[in-house]
């Protein structure tokens, strides 16, 4: 069986909708602004959906821009300076093994930014050995379209869909040294990370991150998908 999770923003109800399905059956969960906790970064989540912010980083539901792929609205993140950060995390997938994941994707719309190569990334917080009682084996895996050049160049003013699984060949990096990848500067395929860490599980948030080092970036995200069987 495959469990497929797809989230998108529907501005008609100012909501972020998550479609969770087993096999061919899907259920839609609507997440409104009232369902999202807004918290400072590095604080324990108080709800299943948390917008973490640093300094002036922020996120809002909005109509458009353009025609979002999964509705008429999207979730826009802003980082006015390189010291700002905004992360929208969902915590419903804790305990899911990386080895079972077979679909990850999302769409972005870049309005403006100081660097032409940046849009929101995807982040997954991971425990490498699947044993949360041990320490020193936590990392955050990061997918950035800029390192997945086969999927095309980042453009302004258009919606672009990014396949963060891509048959296991999508390129990711790790925030810490892990088996199969050094910290920050090693860009490796998803399948390589899973092969080197066969017991790894999602241990925290999964979602969209507009991190530090992205001054003047305004970008929207939509149609976030996580599938596993």
C-alpha positions as CSV (number, residue, x, y, z in Angstrom):
1,X,0.0,0.0,0.0
2,X,1.1,3.6,-0.5
3,X,0.2,6.4,1.8
4,X,0.2,9.6,0.0
5,X,0.1,13.0,1.6
6,X,-0.5,16.1,-0.4
7,X,-0.9,19.6,1.1
8,X,-1.9,22.7,-0.7
9,X,-3.3,26.1,0.2
10,X,-6.9,27.0,-0.6
11,X,-7.4,30.8,-0.2
12,X,-11.1,30.4,-0.5
13,X,-11.1,29.2,3.1
14,X,-7.7,30.7,3.9
15,X,-6.6,27.1,4.6
16,X,-3.8,24.7,3.9
17,X,-5.4,21.4,2.8
18,X,-3.6,18.1,3.4
19,X,-4.8,15.1,1.4
20,X,-3.8,11.8,3.1
21,X,-4.6,8.6,1.2
22,X,-4.2,4.9,1.4
23,X,-3.9,3.2,-2.0
24,X,-6.5,5.0,-4.2
25,X,-8.5,6.5,-1.3
26,X,-7.7,10.0,-0.2
27,X,-8.9,12.1,2.7
28,X,-8.6,15.9,2.8
29,X,-7.6,17.7,6.0
30,X,-8.0,21.4,6.0
31,X,-5.4,23.3,8.1
32,X,-6.4,26.9,8.7
33,X,-4.4,29.8,10.2
34,X,-6.1,28.8,13.5
35,X,-4.5,25.4,13.3
36,X,-1.0,26.6,12.9
37,X,1.2,27.5,15.9
38,X,3.6,30.4,15.3
39,X,6.7,29.8,17.3
40,X,10.3,30.9,17.6
41,X,12.7,28.4,16.1
42,X,14.1,25.6,18.2
43,X,11.1,25.3,20.5
44,X,9.1,22.1,20.9
45,X,6.0,22.0,18.6
46,X,2.7,22.8,20.3
47,X,0.6,21.7,17.4
48,X,0.9,19.3,14.4
49,X,1.6,22.3,12.2
50,X,4.1,24.9,13.3
51,X,5.5,28.0,11.6
52,X,8.9,28.6,13.0
53,X,10.5,32.0,12.5
54,X,13.7,33.7,13.1
55,X,14.0,37.5,13.3
56,X,11.9,39.1,10.5
57,X,11.2,35.8,8.7
58,X,7.5,35.1,8.3
59,X,4.8,33.2,6.4
60,X,1.2,34.0,5.3
61,X,-1.7,32.5,3.4
62,X,-2.4,34.4,0.3
63,X,-4.4,34.3,-3.0
64,X,-2.2,33.4,-6.0
65,X,0.3,34.3,-7.1
66,X,-0.8,33.4,-10.6
67,X,-2.6,30.0,-10.6
68,X,-1.2,27.7,-7.9
69,X,-1.1,24.1,-9.0
70,X,-3.4,22.8,-6.2
71,X,-5.9,25.6,-5.8
72,X,-6.3,29.3,-5.9
73,X,-4.0,30.2,-3.0
74,X,-0.6,29.3,-1.5
75,X,1.6,29.9,1.5
76,X,4.1,32.7,1.0
77,X,7.3,33.0,3.0
78,X,9.5,36.1,3.3
79,X,13.1,36.6,4.5
80,X,13.9,40.3,4.3
81,X,17.6,39.8,5.3
82,X,20.1,37.0,5.3
83,X,19.6,36.5,9.0
84,X,15.9,35.7,8.8
85,X,14.2,32.3,8.5
86,X,10.7,30.8,8.1
87,X,9.9,27.1,8.3
88,X,6.5,25.5,8.0
89,X,6.7,22.0,9.6
90,X,4.2,19.2,9.9
91,X,4.7,16.6,12.6
92,X,2.3,13.9,11.4
93,X,4.9,11.6,9.9
94,X,7.1,10.9,13.0
95,X,8.3,7.3,12.9
96,X,8.1,6.9,9.1
97,X,11.1,5.1,7.8
98,X,13.1,6.9,5.0
99,X,13.3,3.5,3.2
100,X,9.5,3.4,2.8
101,X,9.2,6.8,1.2
102,X,8.6,6.8,-2.6
103,X,7.2,10.2,-3.4
104,X,8.3,13.7,-2.3
105,X,7.4,16.8,-4.3
106,X,6.3,20.4,-4.0
107,X,5.8,23.6,-6.1
108,X,7.3,27.0,-5.7
109,X,6.7,30.5,-7.1
110,X,9.6,32.9,-6.8
111,X,8.5,36.6,-6.7
112,X,11.9,38.2,-5.9
113,X,15.2,37.6,-4.2
114,X,18.8,38.8,-4.0
115,X,20.1,35.4,-5.3
116,X,18.6,34.1,-8.5
117,X,19.0,30.5,-7.5
118,X,17.0,30.3,-4.3
119,X,13.4,29.2,-3.5
120,X,12.1,27.5,-0.4
121,X,13.7,24.1,0.3
122,X,12.3,20.9,1.8
123,X,13.5,19.8,5.2
124,X,13.1,16.5,6.9
125,X,14.3,16.0,10.5
126,X,15.8,12.5,10.8
127,X,17.1,10.0,13.4
128,X,19.7,7.9,11.6
129,X,19.4,4.6,13.5
130,X,15.7,4.7,14.3
131,X,16.4,4.6,18.0
132,X,15.4,8.0,19.5
133,X,16.9,7.1,22.9
134,X,20.4,7.4,21.5
135,X,22.1,10.8,20.9
136,X,24.4,12.2,18.3
137,X,22.5,10.7,15.3
138,X,20.1,13.5,14.4
139,X,20.3,15.5,11.2
140,X,18.1,17.6,8.9
141,X,18.0,16.5,5.3
142,X,17.6,19.3,2.8
143,X,16.4,19.3,-0.8
144,X,17.1,22.4,-2.9
145,X,16.1,22.7,-6.5
146,X,19.3,24.6,-7.3
147,X,21.3,21.3,-6.9
148,X,18.8,19.4,-9.0
149,X,19.8,20.9,-12.3
150,X,18.2,18.2,-14.4
151,X,14.8,19.6,-13.3
152,X,15.4,23.0,-14.9
153,X,16.5,26.4,-13.8
154,X,14.7,28.4,-11.2
155,X,12.6,31.2,-12.7
156,X,10.8,34.2,-11.5
157,X,7.0,34.7,-11.9
158,X,6.0,31.1,-12.7
159,X,5.0,28.0,-10.7
160,X,7.5,25.2,-10.9
161,X,7.1,21.7,-9.5
162,X,10.1,19.9,-8.0
163,X,10.4,16.2,-7.7
164,X,12.4,15.6,-4.4
165,X,12.3,11.8,-4.9
166,X,12.8,11.4,-8.6
167,X,13.0,7.7,-8.5
168,X,15.4,7.9,-5.6
169,X,17.8,10.1,-7.7
170,X,16.9,13.5,-6.3
171,X,19.9,15.3,-4.8
172,X,19.8,16.1,-1.0
173,X,22.3,17.3,1.6
174,X,22.7,16.9,5.3
175,X,23.2,19.6,8.0
176,X,25.5,17.2,9.9
177,X,28.1,14.6,9.0
178,X,26.2,11.3,8.4
179,X,27.1,7.9,6.8
180,X,27.2,8.6,3.1
181,X,27.3,12.4,3.3
182,X,29.4,15.1,4.9
183,X,27.7,18.2,6.4
184,X,26.6,20.9,4.0
185,X,28.9,20.4,1.1
186,X,28.1,16.8,0.0
187,X,25.2,16.6,-2.5
188,X,24.1,13.0,-2.8
189,X,21.1,11.0,-4.2
190,X,18.2,10.2,-1.9
191,X,18.8,6.4,-2.5
192,X,22.4,6.8,-1.4
193,X,21.4,8.4,1.9
194,X,18.8,5.6,2.5
195,X,21.3,2.9,1.6
196,X,23.8,4.2,4.1
197,X,21.2,4.7,6.8
198,X,18.7,1.9,6.3
199,X,17.1,2.3,9.8
200,X,16.6,6.1,9.6
201,X,13.2,7.5,10.5
202,X,11.5,10.8,10.5
203,X,11.8,12.1,14.0
204,X,10.5,15.6,13.8
205,X,9.2,18.0,11.2
206,X,8.7,17.7,7.4
207,X,8.0,20.7,5.4
208,X,9.1,23.9,3.7
209,X,12.0,26.0,4.8
210,X,13.2,29.4,3.7
211,X,16.4,29.5,5.5
212,X,19.0,32.1,6.4
213,X,21.2,33.4,3.7
214,X,18.3,34.3,1.5
215,X,17.9,38.0,1.7
216,X,15.0,39.7,0.0
217,X,13.5,36.4,-0.9
218,X,9.7,36.3,-1.4
219,X,8.4,33.0,-2.6
220,X,5.2,30.9,-2.3
221,X,4.8,27.1,-1.9
222,X,2.0,24.8,-2.8
223,X,1.2,21.1,-3.4
224,X,3.6,19.6,-0.9
225,X,3.5,15.8,-1.2
226,X,4.9,12.9,0.8
227,X,4.2,9.3,-0.2
228,X,5.3,6.1,1.5
229,X,4.3,2.4,1.4
